[in-house]
Amino acid sequence: MKFIVDTQLPPKLSVYLQSEGHDCIHTTDFEDGHLLQDTEIIEIAIEQERTVITKDSDFSDHYFLKGAPPKVLLLLFGNISNKDLLAYFGQYLENIVTAFDNGSNYIQFSRDGIATD
């Protein structure tokens, strides 16, 4: 899969997803990436057919109102260490990819697992 990881999430998540064979970029990979606006991230996701990974519910609102970005993985972990976040991804990544491959466009991901649209 192709992902773009939003600014407020650790670049380590992008590195982890790359190590698992996914095409993943982090917003900080762009010049002034930490300043990218949501609309710019959405444009990148659409142009490059990437799933946005975010903690920002604004992406959910935009998805439900306008259908963009085309795919969203909303993280609902609250405060969590990078180590624990990566451990959850290790546990659920296959399920997340399968859900997107099976037609889900919006997934919520929390300590309880995933919930699809």
C-alpha positions in Angstrom: 0.0 0.0 0.0 0.9 3.7 -0.3 0.6 5.8 2.8 1.3 9.4 3.8 1.8 9.9 7.6 0.6 13.1 9.0 2.8 15.6 10.8 1.8 14.9 14.4 2.7 11.3 14.1 6.3 10.1 14.4 8.5 9.6 11.3 9.4 6.2 12.9 6.0 5.1 11.8 6.8 5.8 8.2 10.1 4.0 8.5 8.4 1.0 10.1 5.8 0.8 7.3 8.6 1.0 4.7 10.4 -1.8 6.4 7.2 -3.9 6.0 7.3 -3.3 2.3 4.9 -0.4 1.9 5.4 2.8 0.0 5.2 5.3 2.8 6.2 9.0 3.1 6.0 11.3 6.1 4.9 14.9 5.7 8.3 15.9 7.1 9.8 14.4 3.9 8.7 17.6 2.1 10.3 20.9 2.4 8.6 22.7 5.3 6.6 19.5 5.6 5.8 20.2 9.3 3.9 23.3 8.0 1.8 21.4 5.3 -1.8 22.2 5.6 -4.5 19.5 5.6 -5.6 20.5 2.1 -2.0 20.1 0.8 -1.8 16.6 2.4 -5.1 15.7 0.8 -3.9 16.9 -2.6 -0.8 14.7 -2.2 -2.9 11.7 -1.1 -5.2 12.1 -4.2 -2.4 12.8 -6.7 -0.2 9.9 -5.4 -3.1 7.6 -4.4 -2.0 7.4 -0.8 -3.9 6.6 2.3 -3.6 9.3 5.0 -2.6 8.1 8.4 -3.5 10.7 11.0 -4.7 11.5 14.5 -6.5 14.6 13.2 -10.3 14.2 13.0 -10.4 17.0 10.4 -9.4 14.4 7.8 -12.4 12.3 8.8 -14.7 15.3 8.6 -13.3 16.2 5.1 -13.6 12.5 4.0 -17.3 12.2 5.0 -18.2 15.7 3.6 -16.2 15.7 0.4 -14.9 12.1 -0.1 -11.3 13.2 0.1 -8.8 12.1 0.8 -9.8 8.8 -0.8 -8.6 6.7 2.2 -8.1 7.6 5.8 -6.6 5.6 8.7 -7.6 7.6 11.8 -5.6 6.7 14.9 -7.5 7.0 18.2 -4.8 6.1 20.7 -4.5 9.4 22.6 -1.1 9.7 24.3 1.0 6.6 23.4 4.7 6.0 23.2 6.3 5.4 19.8 7.3 2.0 20.9 3.7 1.0 21.8 2.3 2.6 18.6 4.6 0.6 16.5 3.7 -2.6 18.5 0.0 -2.0 17.7 0.9 -1.5 14.0 2.8 -4.8 14.1 -0.2 -6.5 15.5 -2.8 -5.0 13.2 -1.1 -4.0 10.0 -2.1 -7.1 8.1 -5.8 -6.5 9.1 -5.6 -2.9 8.1 -4.2 -3.6 4.7 -6.7 -6.4 4.1 -9.6 -4.1 5.1 -8.4 -1.4 2.6 -7.9 -4.1 -0.1 -11.4 -5.3 0.5 -12.9 -1.9 -0.2 -12.8 0.0 3.1 -11.9 3.7 2.6 -12.1 4.8 6.3 -10.7 2.9 9.2 -10.5 3.9 12.9 -7.6 2.3 14.7 -7.4 2.2 18.5 -6.1 -0.1 21.3 -9.2 -2.2 20.7 -8.3 -2.9 17.1 -9.8 -1.6 13.9 -13.3 -0.5 12.9 -14.1 0.0 9.2 -16.7 2.0 7.4 
